[in-house]
């Protein structure tokens, strides 16, 4: 690995850390105890959607 690779990995780890902090913040705020609880709420939400939300999430994740 060269310096560019190490920097890319470090940036990826920083983004993961930010994501985890965001998820934990929402979980604390909503008093959600587990990832399973989140999935149980998200799955029906996505299934009921007309795919516009799913596409929006996919586009956001693709950034």
C-alpha positions in Angstrom: 0.0 0.0 0.0 1.1 3.5 -0.6 0.2 6.8 1.1 -2.8 7.3 -1.2 -4.2 3.9 -0.2 -3.7 4.6 3.5 -5.4 8.0 3.2 -8.3 6.5 1.4 -8.7 3.8 4.1 -8.5 6.5 6.8 -11.2 8.6 5.1 -13.4 5.5 4.8 -13.0 4.8 8.5 -13.8 8.4 9.3 -17.1 8.1 7.3 -18.0 4.9 9.1 -17.4 6.5 12.5 -19.6 9.5 11.5 -22.3 7.1 10.3 -22.2 5.1 13.5 -22.4 8.3 15.6 -25.5 9.4 13.6 -27.2 6.0 14.0 -26.5 5.9 17.7 -27.8 9.5 18.1 -31.1 8.6 16.5 -31.3 5.3 18.5 -30.8 7.2 21.7 -33.3 9.9 20.8 -36.0 7.4 19.8 -35.0 5.0 22.6 -34.3 2.2 20.1 -32.5 -0.7 21.7 -31.2 -2.7 18.7 -30.5 -2.8 15.0 -33.2 -5.4 14.8 -35.7 -2.9 16.1 -34.6 -0.5 13.4 -35.0 -3.1 10.6 -38.4 -4.0 11.8 -39.5 -0.4 11.4 -37.7 0.2 8.1 -38.7 -2.9 6.1 -42.4 -2.1 6.1 -41.7 1.6 5.5 -39.7 0.7 2.3 -42.2 -1.9 1.2 -45.1 0.6 1.5 -43.2 3.3 -0.5 -43.6 3.7 -4.2 -39.9 3.2 -4.8 -39.2 6.9 -4.7 -37.8 6.7 -1.2 -35.8 3.6 -2.1 -34.3 5.4 -5.1 -33.6 8.4 -3.0 -31.7 6.4 -0.4 -29.8 4.5 -3.2 -28.8 7.8 -4.8 -27.7 9.2 -1.4 -25.6 6.2 -0.6 -24.0 6.3 -4.0 -22.4 9.7 -3.3 
